[in-house]
Amino acid sequence: MDEGNNMADASLLPLALFVLTSTLTPGGATTLATASGAQFGFGRSLPLLLGLSAGLATLACIAATGLSGLMLAAPSLQLAMKLVGTAYLFWLAWKIGRSGPPHLQTKLASPLGFFSGASMLWMNPKAWAMTTGAGASFAGLVNHPMELAVLLGAAFGLAASVSLAIWCWAGLVLARLLRTARQWHTVNAILGVLLAASVVPVWLP
């Protein structure tokens, strides 16, 4: 029994390393989590973090069924996803880059919600490709696609929740270091540029 458990743990270790590395690596979602934490705090950023995590978990479940491969095989659909996703990220980058200290924001300024976070992942072909690769690489861990869907969905959802929380807390720490409006404008401009730059890998072959 112990030997079987050890073998199961060893087979799950590569999956754990993969999802942790994938979700901790700086990118559009982590930059958004950092910016939201700095501007609105952890509590008000929670719907966004949950949406991002749920979006990635959903893609992982879809990848386990093989449907994501069909989606990526349609060039026109993939191009449409790239265009919409790029436009959305540029819009978010512009909003973040132009913002100043939280107390200077108008009453219309508010943290992004659950659906905004989820849709950001759903419109990102790189996220589709990443979860599709995971589905193909770790299919041998279980005997049925539905079991794989539960495994990958749980793994990516949990890893994303932890990773994004870390980046959001990093934003909170950053906010405590910023004392002047000029510092806020500078940091927000940098975060906006980083978010816009995260679009580049989407268009690379």
C-alpha positions in Angstrom: 0.0 0.0 0.0 2.8 2.4 0.9 4.6 1.6 -2.3 1.5 2.3 -4.3 1.0 5.7 -2.6 4.6 6.6 -3.2 4.3 5.8 -6.9 1.1 8.0 -7.1 2.8 10.8 -5.3 5.8 10.6 -7.6 3.6 10.6 -10.7 1.8 13.7 -9.5 4.9 15.6 -8.7 5.7 16.6 -12.3 2.1 17.9 -12.7 2.4 19.9 -9.5 5.7 21.4 -10.6 4.2 22.2 -14.0 1.1 24.0 -12.7 3.0 26.0 -10.1 5.7 27.1 -12.5 3.0 28.0 -15.1 0.9 30.1 -12.7 3.8 31.8 -10.8 5.6 33.0 -13.9 5.0 36.7 -14.5 2.4 37.4 -17.2 -0.9 39.2 -17.9 -2.8 37.6 -15.0 -0.1 38.1 -12.4 0.4 41.7 -13.5 -3.3 42.3 -13.2 -3.4 40.7 -9.7 -0.5 42.9 -8.6 -2.0 46.1 -9.9 -5.4 45.3 -8.4 -3.8 44.5 -5.0 -1.9 47.8 -5.1 -5.0 49.9 -6.0 -7.8 48.2 -4.2 -6.4 45.8 -1.6 -6.8 42.1 -1.3 -10.4 41.9 -0.2 -11.7 43.9 -3.1 -9.5 42.1 -5.5 -10.8 38.7 -4.5 -13.5 38.4 -7.2 -10.9 39.1 -9.8 -8.5 36.5 -8.4 -11.3 33.9 -8.2 -12.3 34.7 -11.8 -8.8 34.3 -13.1 -8.4 31.0 -11.2 -11.8 29.7 -12.3 -11.1 30.7 -15.9 -7.8 28.7 -15.9 -9.5 25.7 -14.1 -12.3 25.7 -16.7 -9.8 25.7 -19.6 -7.9 22.8 -18.0 -11.2 20.8 -17.7 -11.9 21.5 -21.4 -8.4 20.5 -22.3 -8.9 17.1 -20.6 -11.8 16.3 -22.8 -9.9 17.1 -26.0 -12.2 19.9 -27.0 -9.4 22.6 -26.7 -7.5 20.8 -29.4 -10.4 21.3 -31.8 -10.7 24.9 -30.8 -7.0 25.6 -31.5 -7.2 23.7 -34.8 -9.6 26.3 -36.3 -7.3 29.2 -37.6 -10.1 31.7 -37.9 -11.3 31.1 -34.3 -7.8 31.3 -33.0 -7.2 34.6 -34.8 -10.5 36.0 -33.4 -9.5 35.0 -29.9 -6.1 36.7 -30.3 -7.6 39.9 -31.6 -10.3 40.1 -28.9 -7.9 39.1 -26.2 -5.3 41.6 -27.4 -7.8 44.5 -27.5 -9.0 43.6 -24.0 -5.5 43.5 -22.5 -4.5 46.7 -24.2 -7.6 48.4 -22.8 -6.8 47.1 -19.3 -3.2 48.2 -19.7 -4.3 51.7 -20.7 -6.6 52.0 -17.7 -3.9 50.8 -15.3 -1.2 52.9 -16.9 -3.2 56.2 -16.6 -4.3 55.6 -13.0 -2.8 57.4 -10.0 -3.1 56.9 -6.3 -6.2 55.1 -5.1 -7.7 58.1 -3.4 -7.5 60.1 -6.6 -9.7 57.6 -8.5 -13.2 58.7 -9.4 -16.2 56.8 -8.0 -16.4 54.9 -11.4 -13.1 53.3 -10.7 -13.6 49.8 -9.3 -11.7 46.5 -9.2 -12.4 44.1 -12.0 -14.9 41.4 -11.2 -15.2 37.6 -11.5 -16.3 37.5 -15.1 -13.7 39.9 -16.2 -11.0 37.7 -14.7 -12.4 34.5 -16.2 -12.9 36.1 -19.7 -9.3 37.3 -19.8 -8.2 33.6 -19.5 -10.8 32.4 -22.0 -9.7 34.8 -24.7 -6.0 33.9 -24.3 -4.8 31.3 -26.9 -1.6 30.8 -24.9 -3.7 29.7 -21.9 -5.6 27.3 -24.2 -2.3 26.0 -25.6 -0.8 25.6 -22.1 -3.7 23.6 -20.7 -4.0 21.5 -23.9 -0.3 20.6 -23.5 -1.0 19.6 -19.9 -3.9 17.5 -20.9 -1.8 15.6 -23.4 1.2 15.3 -21.1 -0.6 14.0 -18.0 -3.4 12.0 -19.6 -1.6 8.8 -18.4 -2.1 9.7 -14.7 -5.8 8.5 -14.8 -8.0 6.1 -16.8 -10.8 8.4 -17.9 -11.1 11.8 -19.4 -13.5 13.0 -16.7 -11.0 12.0 -14.0 -8.4 13.9 -15.9 -10.7 16.9 -16.1 -11.2 16.9 -12.3 -7.5 16.4 -11.7 -6.3 19.2 -14.1 -9.1 21.6 -13.1 -8.3 21.2 -9.4 -4.5 21.4 -10.0 -4.6 24.6 -12.1 -7.4 26.2 -10.1 -5.6 25.7 -6.8 -2.2 26.7 -8.1 -3.6 29.8 -9.7 -5.4 30.8 -6.5 -2.2 30.5 -4.5 0.0 32.2 -7.1 -2.3 35.1 -7.8 -2.8 35.7 -4.1 1.0 36.0 -3.7 1.1 38.5 -6.5 -1.8 40.4 -5.1 -0.1 40.6 -1.7 3.0 41.8 -3.5 0.8 44.7 -4.8 -0.2 45.5 -1.3 3.4 45.6 -0.1 4.2 47.8 -3.1 1.3 50.2 -2.2 2.8 50.7 1.2 6.1 51.9 -0.3 4.5 54.5 -2.5 4.2 57.9 -0.8 3.5 60.4 -3.6 1.2 60.7 -6.6 4.2 60.8 -8.9 5.4 57.4 -7.5 2.0 56.0 -8.0 1.8 57.2 -11.6 5.2 55.8 -12.4 4.5 52.4 -10.9 1.1 52.2 -12.6 2.6 53.2 -15.9 5.2 50.4 -15.5 2.5 47.8 -14.7 0.5 49.0 -17.7 3.5 48.5 -20.0 4.1 45.1 -18.5 0.5 44.1 -19.0 0.6 45.3 -22.6 3.9 43.5 -23.2 2.3 40.2 -22.0 0.4 40.3 -25.3 3.6 39.7 -27.3 3.9 36.0 -26.6 0.4 35.5 -27.9 1.4 36.5 -31.4 4.7 34.7 -31.5 4.8 31.4 -33.5 
